[in-house]
Amino acid sequence: MSLTLFSTDGCHLCEQAWELLEQTGLSSHTQLKDIIDDERWLAAYAVRIPVLRRNDGGELDWPFTAADILEFSRVT
């Protein structure tokens, strides 16, 4: 399962979300996308980041825990 974390520079919640991904061991399976790089991402996530997305389109909005991430990543 590949994941994408939508975030932006200077977002302390995004930094916390990345730390949780590192704790779960899933950071190596996660792409980090800065919403400022794409107008569609900015429109969709500007007030929602950090948002974790699975490759099947499922999304997990903040706040989430390491346990939430593990459960979310196991859904097929």
C-alpha positions, 0 to 999 in steps of 0.5 A: 500500500502506498500512501501520500501525505499532503502537507506544506512547509511550516505546518507543525501539524504536518510535521507531527503527522510525518513523525507518526508515519516514521514511528509506524515504519510507513514513512518509506512507503509515503510520498510527501506532497506540498499542496502549494505545488498544485492548484487542485491540491491547494483548493482541496486541502488548504484547510484540511492538512495534513491529509493522508491518502491511500493509492485507492483514494481513501483519505484520513484527515487530521487528527490521527494517531499512529494506530489510526495510520496502521489501520488505515494502511491495512484497508484494501 
